[in-house]
């Protein structure tokens, strides 16, 4: 029994096991980011296909407001990811690593969807909708887990 407990402790404290845990969480996080990006892309494509002759000059201010909102949320998601990632250590990497990416992904998703929906469904403005999609996609890709995250956690 003691030998089994000793082996379990040796395995749990091994740096290789912790590195594999971080890499596994990075893969799950990257998959989540790709799924969110695919959802935003599908809303954008279907919005382009559906929006025809939906131009209301009285509601043009909503287009600009939603685009500014999208840029603000995507920019703040980058800073939020950096702030949340500072709290991740090797001891709590299994739980905190994914959490440090989910909220920034959610902010990008929220900003992008509001921009796309308002610029395609409320008042058609393809330029602002495409710009909002591109900014959202860039922010989500920028918030993807990096290959050197384990090295940052170890130091």
TORKOL-4160 file (C-alpha; in steps of 0.2 Angstrom, whole numbers, padded with zeros to 4 digits, m for minus):
155
<pt num="1" X="0000" Y="0000" Z="0000"/>
<pt num="2" X="0014" Y="0012" Z="0004"/>
<pt num="3" X="0023" Y="0008" Z="m0012"/>
<pt num="4" X="0007" Y="0012" Z="m0022"/>
<pt num="5" X="0005" Y="0029" Z="m0013"/>
<pt num="6" X="0023" Y="0033" Z="m0015"/>
<pt num="7" X="0022" Y="0029" Z="m0034"/>
<pt num="8" X="0006" Y="0039" Z="m0036"/>
<pt num="9" X="0015" Y="0054" Z="m0027"/>
<pt num="10" X="0030" Y="0053" Z="m0038"/>
<pt num="11" X="0019" Y="0052" Z="m0054"/>
<pt num="12" X="0009" Y="0067" Z="m0048"/>
<pt num="13" X="0024" Y="0078" Z="m0045"/>
<pt num="14" X="0032" Y="0074" Z="m0061"/>
<pt num="15" X="0035" Y="0089" Z="m0073"/>
<pt num="16" X="0031" Y="0079" Z="m0088"/>
<pt num="17" X="0014" Y="0074" Z="m0081"/>
<pt num="18" X="0010" Y="0093" Z="m0078"/>
<pt num="19" X="0016" Y="0098" Z="m0095"/>
<pt num="20" X="0005" Y="0085" Z="m0103"/>
<pt num="21" X="m0010" Y="0092" Z="m0092"/>
<pt num="22" X="m0006" Y="0109" Z="m0098"/>
<pt num="23" X="m0005" Y="0103" Z="m0116"/>
<pt num="24" X="m0021" Y="0094" Z="m0115"/>
<pt num="25" X="m0030" Y="0109" Z="m0108"/>
<pt num="26" X="m0022" Y="0120" Z="m0122"/>
<pt num="27" X="m0029" Y="0108" Z="m0135"/>
<pt num="28" X="m0047" Y="0108" Z="m0127"/>
<pt num="29" X="m0046" Y="0127" Z="m0126"/>
<pt num="30" X="m0040" Y="0129" Z="m0144"/>
<pt num="31" X="m0055" Y="0117" Z="m0149"/>
<pt num="32" X="m0067" Y="0129" Z="m0140"/>
<pt num="33" X="m0060" Y="0144" Z="m0148"/>
<pt num="34" X="m0062" Y="0136" Z="m0165"/>
<pt num="35" X="m0080" Y="0131" Z="m0161"/>
<pt num="36" X="m0084" Y="0149" Z="m0156"/>
<pt num="37" X="m0075" Y="0156" Z="m0172"/>
<pt num="38" X="m0085" Y="0144" Z="m0183"/>
<pt num="39" X="m0101" Y="0150" Z="m0175"/>
<pt num="40" X="m0097" Y="0168" Z="m0178"/>
<pt num="41" X="m0093" Y="0164" Z="m0196"/>
<pt num="42" X="m0109" Y="0155" Z="m0199"/>
<pt num="43" X="m0119" Y="0169" Z="m0192"/>
<pt num="44" X="m0110" Y="0181" Z="m0203"/>
<pt num="45" X="m0112" Y="0170" Z="m0219"/>
<pt num="46" X="m0131" Y="0167" Z="m0215"/>
<pt num="47" X="m0133" Y="0186" Z="m0211"/>
<pt num="48" X="m0126" Y="0190" Z="m0228"/>
<pt num="49" X="m0137" Y="0178" Z="m0237"/>
<pt num="50" X="m0153" Y="0184" Z="m0228"/>
<pt num="51" X="m0150" Y="0203" Z="m0227"/>
<pt num="52" X="m0158" Y="0211" Z="m0243"/>
<pt num="53" X="m0164" Y="0229" Z="m0244"/>
<pt num="54" X="m0163" Y="0231" Z="m0226"/>
<pt num="55" X="m0157" Y="0249" Z="m0225"/>
<pt num="56" X="m0164" Y="0261" Z="m0212"/>
<pt num="57" X="m0156" Y="0278" Z="m0212"/>
<pt num="58" X="m0164" Y="0282" Z="m0195"/>
<pt num="59" X="m0155" Y="0267" Z="m0187"/>
<pt num="60" X="m0137" Y="0271" Z="m0194"/>
<pt num="61" X="m0131" Y="0276" Z="m0177"/>
<pt num="62" X="m0133" Y="0258" Z="m0171"/>
<pt num="63" X="m0121" Y="0252" Z="m0184"/>
<pt num="64" X="m0107" Y="0263" Z="m0177"/>
<pt num="65" X="m0111" Y="0260" Z="m0159"/>
<pt num="66" X="m0111" Y="0241" Z="m0161"/>
<pt num="67" X="m0094" Y="0242" Z="m0171"/>
<pt num="68" X="m0086" Y="0252" Z="m0157"/>
<pt num="69" X="m0093" Y="0240" Z="m0144"/>
<pt num="70" X="m0086" Y="0226" Z="m0154"/>
<pt num="71" X="m0069" Y="0234" Z="m0155"/>
<pt num="72" X="m0069" Y="0238" Z="m0136"/>
<pt num="73" X="m0074" Y="0221" Z="m0131"/>
<pt num="74" X="m0061" Y="0212" Z="m0142"/>
<pt num="75" X="m0048" Y="0224" Z="m0136"/>
<pt num="76" X="m0052" Y="0221" Z="m0118"/>
<pt num="77" X="m0052" Y="0203" Z="m0120"/>
<pt num="78" X="m0034" Y="0203" Z="m0124"/>
<pt num="79" X="m0030" Y="0212" Z="m0108"/>
<pt num="80" X="m0042" Y="0201" Z="m0098"/>
<pt num="81" X="m0033" Y="0185" Z="m0104"/>
<pt num="82" X="m0016" Y="0192" Z="m0099"/>
<pt num="83" X="m0023" Y="0197" Z="m0082"/>
<pt num="84" X="m0032" Y="0180" Z="m0079"/>
<pt num="85" X="m0017" Y="0170" Z="m0085"/>
<pt num="86" X="m0006" Y="0178" Z="m0072"/>
<pt num="87" X="m0016" Y="0169" Z="m0059"/>
<pt num="88" X="m0013" Y="0152" Z="m0067"/>
<pt num="89" X="0001" Y="0141" Z="m0058"/>
<pt num="90" X="0006" Y="0123" Z="m0061"/>
<pt num="91" X="m0004" Y="0118" Z="m0046"/>
<pt num="92" X="m0020" Y="0125" Z="m0052"/>
<pt num="93" X="m0017" Y="0124" Z="m0071"/>
<pt num="94" X="m0030" Y="0110" Z="m0073"/>
<pt num="95" X="m0044" Y="0122" Z="m0067"/>
<pt num="96" X="m0038" Y="0139" Z="m0070"/>
<pt num="97" X="m0030" Y="0137" Z="m0087"/>
<pt num="98" X="m0046" Y="0134" Z="m0096"/>
<pt num="99" X="m0055" Y="0148" Z="m0086"/>
<pt num="100" X="m0042" Y="0161" Z="m0091"/>
<pt num="101" X="m0047" Y="0158" Z="m0110"/>
<pt num="102" X="m0066" Y="0156" Z="m0109"/>
<pt num="103" X="m0070" Y="0173" Z="m0103"/>
<pt num="104" X="m0060" Y="0182" Z="m0116"/>
<pt num="105" X="m0067" Y="0171" Z="m0129"/>
<pt num="106" X="m0085" Y="0175" Z="m0123"/>
<pt num="107" X="m0081" Y="0194" Z="m0124"/>
<pt num="108" X="m0075" Y="0192" Z="m0142"/>
<pt num="109" X="m0090" Y="0182" Z="m0146"/>
<pt num="110" X="m0102" Y="0194" Z="m0138"/>
<pt num="111" X="m0094" Y="0209" Z="m0147"/>
<pt num="112" X="m0093" Y="0200" Z="m0164"/>
<pt num="113" X="m0111" Y="0194" Z="m0163"/>
<pt num="114" X="m0119" Y="0210" Z="m0158"/>
<pt num="115" X="m0109" Y="0219" Z="m0172"/>
<pt num="116" X="m0114" Y="0206" Z="m0185"/>
<pt num="117" X="m0132" Y="0206" Z="m0180"/>
<pt num="118" X="m0135" Y="0224" Z="m0179"/>
<pt num="119" X="m0125" Y="0227" Z="m0196"/>
<pt num="120" X="m0134" Y="0214" Z="m0205"/>
<pt num="121" X="m0151" Y="0211" Z="m0198"/>
<pt num="122" X="m0156" Y="0228" Z="m0191"/>
<pt num="123" X="m0148" Y="0240" Z="m0203"/>
<pt num="124" X="m0138" Y="0233" Z="m0217"/>
<pt num="125" X="m0120" Y="0239" Z="m0218"/>
<pt num="126" X="m0109" Y="0225" Z="m0225"/>
<pt num="127" X="m0093" Y="0235" Z="m0222"/>
<pt num="128" X="m0095" Y="0237" Z="m0204"/>
<pt num="129" X="m0101" Y="0219" Z="m0202"/>
<pt num="130" X="m0086" Y="0212" Z="m0211"/>
<pt num="131" X="m0074" Y="0223" Z="m0201"/>
<pt num="132" X="m0083" Y="0217" Z="m0185"/>
<pt num="133" X="m0081" Y="0199" Z="m0190"/>
<pt num="134" X="m0062" Y="0201" Z="m0195"/>
<pt num="135" X="m0059" Y="0210" Z="m0178"/>
<pt num="136" X="m0068" Y="0196" Z="m0169"/>
<pt num="137" X="m0058" Y="0183" Z="m0178"/>
<pt num="138" X="m0042" Y="0191" Z="m0175"/>
<pt num="139" X="m0045" Y="0193" Z="m0157"/>
<pt num="140" X="m0051" Y="0175" Z="m0154"/>
<pt num="141" X="m0035" Y="0169" Z="m0164"/>
<pt num="142" X="m0024" Y="0181" Z="m0153"/>
<pt num="143" X="m0032" Y="0174" Z="m0137"/>
<pt num="144" X="m0028" Y="0156" Z="m0142"/>
<pt num="145" X="m0016" Y="0146" Z="m0131"/>
<pt num="146" X="0002" Y="0149" Z="m0135"/>
<pt num="147" X="0015" Y="0135" Z="m0137"/>
<pt num="148" X="0026" Y="0142" Z="m0123"/>
<pt num="149" X="0012" Y="0143" Z="m0110"/>
<pt num="150" X="0020" Y="0129" Z="m0100"/>
<pt num="151" X="0036" Y="0138" Z="m0100"/>
<pt num="152" X="0028" Y="0153" Z="m0093"/>
<pt num="153" X="0019" Y="0143" Z="m0080"/>
<pt num="154" X="0035" Y="0134" Z="m0075"/>
<pt num="155" X="0045" Y="0150" Z="m0072"/>
